[in-house]
Amino acid sequence: MPITDILKRNCALYGNDICLTEINPELPETRRLTWRDYELVQSTSKATYRREITWNVFNEKANRLANALISRGIKKGDKVAILLMNCLEWLPIYFGILKTGALAVPLNFRYASDEIEYCLNLAECDALVFGPEFIGRVEEIADSISKNRLLIYTGTGNCPSFADDYFDLTVDCSSADPDVSLTDEDFAAIYFSSGTTGFPKAILHKHESLMHACRVEQAHHGQTKDDVFLCIPPLYHTGAKMHWFGSFLVGGKAVLLKGTKPEFVLKTASEEKCSIVWLLVPWAQDILAALDSGELKKEDYDLSNWRLMHIGAQPVPKSLIQRWKEYFPNHEYDTNYGLSESIGPGCVHLGVENIHKVGAIGKAGFGWETKIADVLGNPVEKGEVGELCVKGPGVMTCYYNDEAATKACLKDGWLFTGDMAMEDEDGFIFLVDRKKDVIITGGENLYPVQIEDFLSTHTSIKDVAVIGLPDARLGEIAAAVIELKKGHSCTEEEINEFCKKLPRYKRPKKIIFAKVPRNPTGKIEKPKLRQIYGGAGLVAAQNNS
């Protein structure tokens, strides 16, 4: 069934229950507001510490937007882009688009104007819904993108002249379901790849994929109606939304936290009685650092409801989870592997019962198949490195308007992920590295993740990225970009001494002390690092260190 049917069911069963809460910790706590009815939601300032809505209001807001879009000519098969920061309106807008039969097209909030225009054109979007943070960027391209395209502004007041006001557009629209016929086979969404290996590609998914994401997440983490899910990552990305889908499937509550500081996370988890928290590696590192330094004290928070901490979106250092369990021994831990091409997390899944295998990403997830393949697509032997491939109902239909890229990664129903991996004797899969990030030095393959995992055990290192840099004799050499913990110092000589525990060929040949850039979903931005430190950039970095 289409995913919009789950929203209808939740309204029928739990209509008056709170489903979404937004916490804006940068604002004074006295400015709290309970948003229960639609008109109050629309007419009240959004600058509040706390807002919440019920399933009934969620559905009404989605229906009003759907009917407004239909009245402006949006129809089944059209595409409507979303350019919003995380907010209470995000998910009702997403479902309002789906209810028209159109495809929702979430955009990365970091996109510059030219990237926004590129993605709108690539996905052939018919409309764009954008928030106040993006007025400047949209205005730069308004003349070109407004031709035959509806622009809708969601802020309160001061609607730019080139856009329609969201409130004016929806206030008088019916709150009844538009009753557009949808099936599993209808297209539902276009997501964009993270762009860590090049310009974003448009990833096309059907309703079947979204429903499979719901079932996978709930099967893995056992969400019930009583669970409270703390959502921090950006909703434009499949990782955040598809984890929420497990709660959505059972009518559970979610809390949207607008901020990633350690005190924000612990305070919100405590006050909102959150039971499931999904973190990115940098956020978990920051929480541990704050606890280590005494900046935060665990006993100041009531975290008794918090049962599950899980991490995804990037390789997770084993040492990080070992340290986490020292502070939170009662937490279940899980990691999920996935791509936007496989509708986000869960095609490979560790499982809370397998904490003895921390470091692995796990085995094939609920309803998924996996294989580790050689260059011809044939399975390799256990213990050998190959490309991770996945197959299941959540695999994308294609890269929209990119037949060549589609053929390169979709073969006989298998999605070739571009990630190099190996399977151990127990059937657990370990990520080795991105295929494009493998360093070939003197004819020897180096897998940066293995070196990063080792370096992350150093007590002074907060974050690390290993990249390949050009070398006249060896072709490439491994360079380690190291971000130190606050208040810690370390020298290149100390790192080189520490690395003597590694085989000689795996030891980094260059050490660079600098911040490790990560994108909003936690992935290390290695193309940016290679651009900064390749050639002249490396010399400048060394001179400044």
ChimeraX attribute file (.defattr): number of C-alpha atoms within 10 A of each C-alpha:
attribute: neighborCount
match mode: 1-to-1
recipient: residues
	/A:1	13
	/A:2	21
	/A:3	25
	/A:4	18
	/A:5	12
	/A:6	17
	/A:7	21
	/A:8	15
	/A:9	15
	/A:10	21
	/A:11	20
	/A:12	12
	/A:13	12
	/A:14	16
	/A:15	19
	/A:16	15
	/A:17	18
	/A:18	21
	/A:19	23
	/A:20	22
	/A:21	21
	/A:22	21
	/A:23	23
	/A:24	21
	/A:25	20
	/A:26	11
	/A:27	13
	/A:28	12
	/A:29	13
	/A:30	9
	/A:31	12
	/A:32	16
	/A:33	17
	/A:34	15
	/A:35	19
	/A:36	19
	/A:37	15
	/A:38	17
	/A:39	12
	/A:40	11
	/A:41	20
	/A:42	17
	/A:43	11
	/A:44	12
	/A:45	12
	/A:46	15
	/A:47	14
	/A:48	20
	/A:49	18
	/A:50	23
	/A:51	23
	/A:52	22
	/A:53	22
	/A:54	23
	/A:55	26
	/A:56	23
	/A:57	25
	/A:58	27
	/A:59	23
	/A:60	21
	/A:61	28
	/A:62	29
	/A:63	28
	/A:64	24
	/A:65	28
	/A:66	34
	/A:67	26
	/A:68	23
	/A:69	24
	/A:70	18
	/A:71	12
	/A:72	11
	/A:73	12
	/A:74	21
	/A:75	19
	/A:76	20
	/A:77	16
	/A:78	20
	/A:79	26
	/A:80	28
	/A:81	27
	/A:82	23
	/A:83	25
	/A:84	23
	/A:85	21
	/A:86	20
	/A:87	20
	/A:88	20
	/A:89	18
	/A:90	19
	/A:91	18
	/A:92	22
	/A:93	23
	/A:94	24
	/A:95	23
	/A:96	28
	/A:97	31
	/A:98	28
	/A:99	31
	/A:100	28
	/A:101	27
	/A:102	26
	/A:103	31
	/A:104	27
	/A:105	28
	/A:106	24
	/A:107	24
	/A:108	22
	/A:109	20
	/A:110	13
	/A:111	15
	/A:112	14
	/A:113	16
	/A:114	13
	/A:115	15
	/A:116	21
	/A:117	19
	/A:118	16
	/A:119	23
	/A:120	22
	/A:121	12
	/A:122	15
	/A:123	24
	/A:124	16
	/A:125	23
	/A:126	24
	/A:127	23
	/A:128	24
	/A:129	23
	/A:130	23
	/A:131	20
	/A:132	18
	/A:133	13
	/A:134	18
	/A:135	17
	/A:136	12
	/A:137	15
	/A:138	26
	/A:139	16
	/A:140	14
	/A:141	14
	/A:142	18
	/A:143	10
	/A:144	11
	/A:145	22
	/A:146	16
	/A:147	10
	/A:148	10
	/A:149	16
	/A:150	20
	/A:151	22
	/A:152	22
	/A:153	26
	/A:154	20
	/A:155	18
	/A:156	17
	/A:157	11
	/A:158	9
	/A:159	16
	/A:160	16
	/A:161	9
	/A:162	16
	/A:163	20
	/A:164	16
	/A:165	20
	/A:166	21
	/A:167	17
	/A:168	12
	/A:169	18
	/A:170	20
	/A:171	17
	/A:172	11
	/A:173	17
	/A:174	16
	/A:175	19
	/A:176	14
	/A:177	17
	/A:178	19
	/A:179	12
	/A:180	13
	/A:181	11
	/A:182	20
	/A:183	14
	/A:184	15
	/A:185	13
	/A:186	18
	/A:187	25
	/A:188	29
	/A:189	25
	/A:190	28
	/A:191	29
	/A:192	24
	/A:193	20
	/A:194	19
	/A:195	12
	/A:196	15
	/A:197	14
	/A:198	9
	/A:199	13
	/A:200	16
	/A:201	22
	/A:202	23
	/A:203	25
	/A:204	25
	/A:205	27
	/A:206	24
	/A:207	23
	/A:208	20
	/A:209	27
	/A:210	26
	/A:211	23
	/A:212	22
	/A:213	29
	/A:214	22
	/A:215	16
	/A:216	25
	/A:217	25
	/A:218	21
	/A:219	15
	/A:220	18
	/A:221	18
	/A:222	12
	/A:223	23
	/A:224	16
	/A:225	13
	/A:226	13
	/A:227	21
	/A:228	25
	/A:229	28
	/A:230	27
	/A:231	24
	/A:232	20
	/A:233	23
	/A:234	20
	/A:235	25
	/A:236	24
	/A:237	22
	/A:238	28
	/A:239	24
	/A:240	22
	/A:241	22
	/A:242	25
	/A:243	26
	/A:244	26
	/A:245	24
	/A:246	25
	/A:247	26
	/A:248	24
	/A:249	22
	/A:250	19
	/A:251	26
	/A:252	23
	/A:253	23
	/A:254	23
	/A:255	26
	/A:256	24
	/A:257	22
	/A:258	21
	/A:259	16
	/A:260	19
	/A:261	13
	/A:262	20
	/A:263	18
	/A:264	18
	/A:265	22
	/A:266	20
	/A:267	16
	/A:268	22
	/A:269	25
	/A:270	18
	/A:271	11
	/A:272	18
	/A:273	19
	/A:274	25
	/A:275	21
	/A:276	25
	/A:277	20
	/A:278	23
	/A:279	23
	/A:280	20
	/A:281	23
	/A:282	15
	/A:283	18
	/A:284	21
	/A:285	20
	/A:286	17
	/A:287	20
	/A:288	18
	/A:289	17
	/A:290	18
	/A:291	15
	/A:292	12
	/A:293	11
	/A:294	10
	/A:295	11
	/A:296	17
	/A:297	13
	/A:298	13
	/A:299	7
	/A:300	10
	/A:301	15
	/A:302	16
	/A:303	20
	/A:304	13
	/A:305	16
	/A:306	22
	/A:307	16
	/A:308	18
	/A:309	20
	/A:310	21
	/A:311	21
	/A:312	25
	/A:313	21
	/A:314	19
	/A:315	25
	/A:316	21
	/A:317	20
	/A:318	16
	/A:319	15
	/A:320	18
	/A:321	22
	/A:322	14
	/A:323	13
	/A:324	17
	/A:325	13
	/A:326	9
	/A:327	13
	/A:328	16
	/A:329	11
	/A:330	12
	/A:331	19
	/A:332	18
	/A:333	21
	/A:334	24
	/A:335	26
	/A:336	27
	/A:337	25
	/A:338	22
	/A:339	19
	/A:340	23
	/A:341	27
	/A:342	26
	/A:343	28
	/A:344	25
	/A:345	26
	/A:346	32
	/A:347	30
	/A:348	23
	/A:349	27
	/A:350	25
	/A:351	21
	/A:352	19
	/A:353	10
	/A:354	14
	/A:355	16
	/A:356	8
	/A:357	17
	/A:358	22
	/A:359	21
	/A:360	28
	/A:361	26
	/A:362	25
	/A:363	23
	/A:364	22
	/A:365	24
	/A:366	19
	/A:367	15
	/A:368	19
	/A:369	15
	/A:370	19
	/A:371	22
	/A:372	24
	/A:373	21
	/A:374	16
	/A:375	9
	/A:376	6
	/A:377	16
	/A:378	12
	/A:379	17
	/A:380	17
	/A:381	15
	/A:382	16
	/A:383	14
	/A:384	14
	/A:385	19
	/A:386	26
	/A:387	26
	/A:388	28
	/A:389	25
	/A:390	24
	/A:391	21
	/A:392	20
	/A:393	19
	/A:394	26
	/A:395	27
	/A:396	24
	/A:397	18
	/A:398	19
	/A:399	24
	/A:400	20
	/A:401	15
	/A:402	13
	/A:403	10
	/A:404	9
	/A:405	13
	/A:406	18
	/A:407	13
	/A:408	10
	/A:409	18
	/A:410	20
	/A:411	13
	/A:412	8
	/A:413	15
	/A:414	18
	/A:415	22
	/A:416	20
	/A:417	18
	/A:418	16
	/A:419	18
	/A:420	23
	/A:421	25
	/A:422	23
	/A:423	23
	/A:424	13
	/A:425	9
	/A:426	9
	/A:427	13
	/A:428	20
	/A:429	27
	/A:430	22
	/A:431	25
	/A:432	24
	/A:433	21
	/A:434	18
	/A:435	16
	/A:436	10
	/A:437	21
	/A:438	21
	/A:439	23
	/A:440	16
	/A:441	20
	/A:442	13
	/A:443	10
	/A:444	13
	/A:445	12
	/A:446	24
	/A:447	24
	/A:448	24
	/A:449	23
	/A:450	16
	/A:451	21
	/A:452	20
	/A:453	20
	/A:454	18
	/A:455	24
	/A:456	20
	/A:457	14
	/A:458	14
	/A:459	10
	/A:460	18
	/A:461	18
	/A:462	21
	/A:463	22
	/A:464	25
	/A:465	25
	/A:466	31
	/A:467	27
	/A:468	27
	/A:469	21
	/A:470	15
	/A:471	13
	/A:472	7
	/A:473	9
	/A:474	12
	/A:475	14
	/A:476	20
	/A:477	25
	/A:478	26
	/A:479	21
	/A:480	24
	/A:481	23
	/A:482	24
	/A:483	18
	/A:484	20
	/A:485	16
	/A:486	12
	/A:487	7
	/A:488	10
	/A:489	9
	/A:490	13
	/A:491	12
	/A:492	13
	/A:493	10
	/A:494	9
	/A:495	19
	/A:496	15
	/A:497	10
	/A:498	14
	/A:499	18
	/A:500	11
	/A:501	11
	/A:502	13
	/A:503	8
	/A:504	9
	/A:505	14
	/A:506	20
	/A:507	20
	/A:508	21
	/A:509	14
	/A:510	18
	/A:511	19
	/A:512	21
	/A:513	18
	/A:514	15
	/A:515	15
	/A:516	19
	/A:517	18
	/A:518	16
	/A:519	12
	/A:520	15
	/A:521	21
	/A:522	18
	/A:523	18
	/A:524	20
	/A:525	17
	/A:526	19
	/A:527	14
	/A:528	15
	/A:529	21
	/A:530	18
	/A:531	13
	/A:532	14
	/A:533	20
	/A:534	15
	/A:535	13
	/A:536	10
	/A:537	14
	/A:538	19
	/A:539	11
	/A:540	12
	/A:541	14
	/A:542	13
	/A:543	8
	/A:544	9
	/A:545	11
